[in-house]
Amino acid sequence: MLEHVKFAVMVLKSDRRGVTAVEYALVAGALVAGVAVAFTALTGNLKAYLGGLAF
């Protein structure tokens, strides 16, 4: 049984697909956070600009 565990650990250590998926998820999360911050910062300016327009 111990040999099966060693083999499973060896296979999991050599499989890098999970690490790549985590890296992509971290990059996507950073991009989403950056976009959220940008939209939050620009919302006040946009409201002020649109409020100053006379229709």
KELOKOL-840086 format. One record per residue: x, y, z of N, C-alpha, C, O, CB in turn; residue in one letter. Coordinates in nm, 3 decimals. Glycine has a CB too. Layout:
BEGIN
+---------+---------+---------+---------+---------+---------+---------+---------+---------+---------+---------+---------+---------+---------+---------+------+
|     npx |     npy |     npz |    capx |    capy |    capz |     cpx |     cpy |     cpz |     opx |     opy |     opz |    cbpx |    cbpy |    cbpz | resn |
+---------+---------+---------+---------+---------+---------+---------+---------+---------+---------+---------+---------+---------+---------+---------+------+
|       X |       Y |       Z |       X |       Y |       Z |       X |       Y |       Z |       X |       Y |       Z |       X |       Y |       Z |    A |
...
+---------+---------+---------+---------+---------+---------+---------+---------+---------+---------+---------+---------+---------+---------+---------+------+
//
This chain:
BEGIN
+---------+---------+---------+---------+---------+---------+---------+---------+---------+---------+---------+---------+---------+---------+---------+------+
|     npx |     npy |     npz |    capx |    capy |    capz |     cpx |     cpy |     cpz |     opx |     opy |     opz |    cbpx |    cbpy |    cbpz | resn |
+---------+---------+---------+---------+---------+---------+---------+---------+---------+---------+---------+---------+---------+---------+---------+------+
|   0.083 |  -0.119 |   0.000 |   0.000 |   0.000 |   0.000 |   0.087 |   0.125 |   0.000 |   0.053 |   0.224 |  -0.065 |  -0.094 |   0.000 |   0.120 |    M |
|   0.197 |   0.121 |   0.072 |   0.287 |   0.236 |   0.077 |   0.344 |   0.267 |  -0.060 |   0.368 |   0.383 |  -0.094 |   0.400 |   0.212 |   0.178 |    L |
|   0.366 |   0.163 |  -0.140 |   0.416 |   0.183 |  -0.276 |   0.314 |   0.257 |  -0.362 |   0.352 |   0.338 |  -0.446 |   0.452 |   0.048 |  -0.341 |    E |
|   0.186 |   0.229 |  -0.340 |   0.080 |   0.298 |  -0.415 |   0.077 |   0.447 |  -0.379 |   0.057 |   0.533 |  -0.466 |  -0.057 |   0.234 |  -0.387 |    H |
|   0.096 |   0.476 |  -0.253 |   0.098 |   0.615 |  -0.208 |   0.218 |   0.688 |  -0.267 |   0.204 |   0.801 |  -0.314 |   0.101 |   0.623 |  -0.054 |    V |
|   0.333 |   0.625 |  -0.264 |   0.454 |   0.685 |  -0.323 |   0.434 |   0.712 |  -0.472 |   0.471 |   0.817 |  -0.523 |   0.576 |   0.594 |  -0.301 |    K |
|   0.374 |   0.614 |  -0.542 |   0.349 |   0.631 |  -0.685 |   0.251 |   0.745 |  -0.711 |   0.272 |   0.824 |  -0.803 |   0.295 |   0.501 |  -0.746 |    F |
|   0.146 |   0.755 |  -0.630 |   0.047 |   0.862 |  -0.647 |   0.111 |   0.998 |  -0.623 |   0.082 |   1.093 |  -0.696 |  -0.070 |   0.841 |  -0.551 |    A |
|   0.196 |   1.009 |  -0.523 |   0.265 |   1.135 |  -0.496 |   0.357 |   1.172 |  -0.610 |   0.365 |   1.288 |  -0.649 |   0.344 |   1.127 |  -0.365 |    V |
|   0.427 |   1.073 |  -0.665 |   0.517 |   1.098 |  -0.777 |   0.440 |   1.146 |  -0.900 |   0.484 |   1.238 |  -0.969 |   0.597 |   0.972 |  -0.810 |    M |
|   0.327 |   1.085 |  -0.927 |   0.246 |   1.125 |  -1.042 |   0.191 |   1.266 |  -1.021 |   0.193 |   1.347 |  -1.114 |   0.129 |   1.024 |  -1.064 |    V |
|   0.144 |   1.296 |  -0.903 |   0.088 |   1.429 |  -0.877 |   0.195 |   1.538 |  -0.882 |   0.168 |   1.650 |  -0.925 |   0.020 |   1.431 |  -0.740 |    L |
|   0.316 |   1.506 |  -0.840 |   0.424 |   1.604 |  -0.844 |   0.466 |   1.634 |  -0.987 |   0.507 |   1.746 |  -1.018 |   0.545 |   1.554 |  -0.764 |    K |
|   0.456 |   1.535 |  -1.076 |   0.497 |   1.556 |  -1.214 |   0.388 |   1.621 |  -1.298 |   0.416 |   1.670 |  -1.408 |   0.537 |   1.424 |  -1.277 |    S |
|   0.264 |   1.623 |  -1.251 |   0.152 |   1.683 |  -1.325 |   0.145 |   1.832 |  -1.292 |   0.111 |   1.869 |  -1.180 |   0.017 |   1.612 |  -1.289 |    D |
|   0.177 |   1.918 |  -1.389 |   0.185 |   2.062 |  -1.366 |   0.059 |   2.135 |  -1.413 |   0.053 |   2.257 |  -1.403 |   0.306 |   2.119 |  -1.437 |    R |
|  -0.041 |   2.063 |  -1.463 |  -0.161 |   2.128 |  -1.514 |  -0.236 |   2.203 |  -1.406 |  -0.289 |   2.312 |  -1.431 |  -0.253 |   2.027 |  -1.578 |    R |
|  -0.242 |   2.149 |  -1.287 |  -0.311 |   2.215 |  -1.177 |  -0.243 |   2.344 |  -1.137 |  -0.310 |   2.442 |  -1.104 |  -0.320 |   2.124 |  -1.059 |    G |
|  -0.113 |   2.346 |  -1.140 |  -0.038 |   2.466 |  -1.106 |  -0.065 |   2.575 |  -1.209 |  -0.081 |   2.691 |  -1.173 |   0.113 |   2.436 |  -1.097 |    V |
|  -0.069 |   2.538 |  -1.335 |  -0.096 |   2.635 |  -1.441 |  -0.236 |   2.692 |  -1.425 |  -0.256 |   2.812 |  -1.444 |  -0.080 |   2.570 |  -1.579 |    T |
|  -0.332 |   2.610 |  -1.392 |  -0.469 |   2.657 |  -1.373 |  -0.476 |   2.755 |  -1.258 |  -0.548 |   2.855 |  -1.266 |  -0.564 |   2.539 |  -1.349 |    A |
|  -0.404 |   2.728 |  -1.151 |  -0.403 |   2.820 |  -1.037 |  -0.337 |   2.952 |  -1.076 |  -0.384 |   3.058 |  -1.034 |  -0.328 |   2.756 |  -0.917 |    V |
|  -0.231 |   2.946 |  -1.154 |  -0.165 |   3.069 |  -1.199 |  -0.260 |   3.152 |  -1.284 |  -0.269 |   3.274 |  -1.266 |  -0.038 |   3.036 |  -1.278 |    E |
|  -0.332 |   3.088 |  -1.376 |  -0.428 |   3.161 |  -1.458 |  -0.539 |   3.221 |  -1.372 |  -0.583 |   3.333 |  -1.397 |  -0.489 |   3.067 |  -1.565 |    Y |
|  -0.583 |   3.149 |  -1.272 |  -0.688 |   3.201 |  -1.184 |  -0.639 |   3.322 |  -1.105 |  -0.714 |   3.418 |  -1.086 |  -0.735 |   3.091 |  -1.087 |    A |
|  -0.514 |   3.320 |  -1.061 |  -0.459 |   3.435 |  -0.989 |  -0.446 |   3.557 |  -1.080 |  -0.475 |   3.669 |  -1.038 |  -0.323 |   3.400 |  -0.930 |    L |
|  -0.403 |   3.536 |  -1.203 |  -0.392 |   3.648 |  -1.298 |  -0.531 |   3.704 |  -1.328 |  -0.549 |   3.825 |  -1.333 |  -0.322 |   3.602 |  -1.428 |    V |
|  -0.627 |   3.617 |  -1.350 |  -0.763 |   3.662 |  -1.378 |  -0.820 |   3.739 |  -1.258 |  -0.887 |   3.841 |  -1.276 |  -0.854 |   3.543 |  -1.412 |    A |
|  -0.794 |   3.692 |  -1.139 |  -0.841 |   3.762 |  -1.019 |  -0.778 |   3.900 |  -1.005 |  -0.845 |   3.995 |  -0.966 |  -0.811 |   3.680 |  -0.895 |    G |
|  -0.649 |   3.910 |  -1.036 |  -0.582 |   4.040 |  -1.030 |  -0.640 |   4.136 |  -1.134 |  -0.658 |   4.254 |  -1.106 |  -0.430 |   4.024 |  -1.052 |    A |
|  -0.669 |   4.085 |  -1.254 |  -0.730 |   4.170 |  -1.357 |  -0.869 |   4.217 |  -1.316 |  -0.903 |   4.334 |  -1.335 |  -0.738 |   4.094 |  -1.490 |    L |
|  -0.947 |   4.128 |  -1.260 |  -1.082 |   4.166 |  -1.215 |  -1.074 |   4.270 |  -1.105 |  -1.152 |   4.365 |  -1.104 |  -1.160 |   4.043 |  -1.166 |    V |
|  -0.982 |   4.253 |  -1.013 |  -0.965 |   4.352 |  -0.905 |  -0.923 |   4.487 |  -0.962 |  -0.972 |   4.590 |  -0.917 |  -0.861 |   4.303 |  -0.801 |    A |
|  -0.834 |   4.487 |  -1.059 |  -0.790 |   4.613 |  -1.121 |  -0.902 |   4.682 |  -1.194 |  -0.916 |   4.804 |  -1.185 |  -0.676 |   4.587 |  -1.218 |    G |
|  -0.983 |   4.606 |  -1.266 |  -1.097 |   4.665 |  -1.337 |  -1.199 |   4.720 |  -1.237 |  -1.255 |   4.827 |  -1.259 |  -1.164 |   4.560 |  -1.429 |    V |
|  -1.223 |   4.649 |  -1.129 |  -1.317 |   4.696 |  -1.027 |  -1.270 |   4.826 |  -0.965 |  -1.350 |   4.917 |  -0.943 |  -1.336 |   4.590 |  -0.919 |    A |
|  -1.142 |   4.836 |  -0.936 |  -1.086 |   4.959 |  -0.879 |  -1.098 |   5.073 |  -0.979 |  -1.133 |   5.185 |  -0.942 |  -0.939 |   4.939 |  -0.836 |    V |
|  -1.068 |   5.045 |  -1.105 |  -1.076 |   5.150 |  -1.208 |  -1.220 |   5.198 |  -1.225 |  -1.244 |   5.319 |  -1.234 |  -1.022 |   5.097 |  -1.343 |    A |
|  -1.315 |   5.107 |  -1.230 |  -1.454 |   5.148 |  -1.244 |  -1.501 |   5.229 |  -1.124 |  -1.574 |   5.326 |  -1.139 |  -1.544 |   5.027 |  -1.263 |    F |
|  -1.458 |   5.189 |  -1.006 |  -1.496 |   5.262 |  -0.885 |  -1.439 |   5.403 |  -0.887 |  -1.507 |   5.499 |  -0.849 |  -1.449 |   5.187 |  -0.760 |    T |
|  -1.315 |   5.417 |  -0.931 |  -1.252 |   5.548 |  -0.936 |  -1.316 |   5.637 |  -1.043 |  -1.331 |   5.758 |  -1.024 |  -1.101 |   5.533 |  -0.964 |    A |
|  -1.355 |   5.577 |  -1.154 |  -1.411 |   5.655 |  -1.264 |  -1.559 |   5.687 |  -1.247 |  -1.609 |   5.778 |  -1.313 |  -1.391 |   5.582 |  -1.393 |    L |
|  -1.629 |   5.616 |  -1.163 |  -1.772 |   5.637 |  -1.146 |  -1.802 |   5.778 |  -1.097 |  -1.893 |   5.843 |  -1.147 |  -1.829 |   5.535 |  -1.049 |    T |
|  -1.727 |   5.825 |  -0.998 |  -1.750 |   5.960 |  -0.946 |  -1.726 |   6.066 |  -1.052 |  -1.803 |   6.161 |  -1.064 |  -1.661 |   5.987 |  -0.825 |    G |
|  -1.620 |   6.052 |  -1.129 |  -1.590 |   6.147 |  -1.236 |  -1.697 |   6.145 |  -1.344 |  -1.735 |   6.250 |  -1.396 |  -1.454 |   6.118 |  -1.297 |    N |
|  -1.745 |   6.028 |  -1.377 |  -1.848 |   6.015 |  -1.481 |  -1.979 |   6.076 |  -1.435 |  -2.047 |   6.142 |  -1.514 |  -1.868 |   5.868 |  -1.517 |    L |
|  -2.016 |   6.056 |  -1.308 |  -2.139 |   6.117 |  -1.257 |  -2.128 |   6.269 |  -1.258 |  -2.224 |   6.337 |  -1.294 |  -2.167 |   6.067 |  -1.114 |    K |
|  -2.014 |   6.322 |  -1.219 |  -1.995 |   6.466 |  -1.219 |  -2.001 |   6.522 |  -1.362 |  -2.060 |   6.627 |  -1.385 |  -1.862 |   6.502 |  -1.153 |    A |
|  -1.940 |   6.452 |  -1.455 |  -1.939 |   6.498 |  -1.594 |  -2.079 |   6.495 |  -1.653 |  -2.123 |   6.591 |  -1.716 |  -1.843 |   6.412 |  -1.678 |    Y |
|  -2.150 |   6.384 |  -1.634 |  -2.284 |   6.372 |  -1.690 |  -2.382 |   6.466 |  -1.619 |  -2.478 |   6.513 |  -1.681 |  -2.333 |   6.228 |  -1.680 |    L |
|  -2.360 |   6.492 |  -1.491 |  -2.446 |   6.584 |  -1.418 |  -2.430 |   6.727 |  -1.466 |  -2.523 |   6.806 |  -1.455 |  -2.417 |   6.576 |  -1.270 |    G |
|  -2.313 |   6.761 |  -1.518 |  -2.288 |   6.896 |  -1.567 |  -2.341 |   6.921 |  -1.707 |  -2.348 |   7.036 |  -1.751 |  -2.140 |   6.924 |  -1.564 |    G |
|  -2.379 |   6.816 |  -1.777 |  -2.432 |   6.833 |  -1.912 |  -2.577 |   6.880 |  -1.905 |  -2.655 |   6.831 |  -1.824 |  -2.421 |   6.701 |  -1.992 |    L |
|  -2.613 |   6.974 |  -1.992 |  -2.752 |   7.022 |  -1.999 |  -2.819 |   6.955 |  -2.117 |  -2.771 |   6.962 |  -2.230 |  -2.758 |   7.178 |  -2.012 |    A |
|  -2.928 |   6.890 |  -2.090 |  -3.002 |   6.824 |  -2.198 |  -3.114 |   6.908 |  -2.245 |  -3.187 |   6.869 |  -2.335 |  -3.056 |   6.690 |  -2.153 |    F |
+---------+---------+---------+---------+---------+---------+---------+---------+---------+---------+---------+---------+---------+---------+---------+------+
//
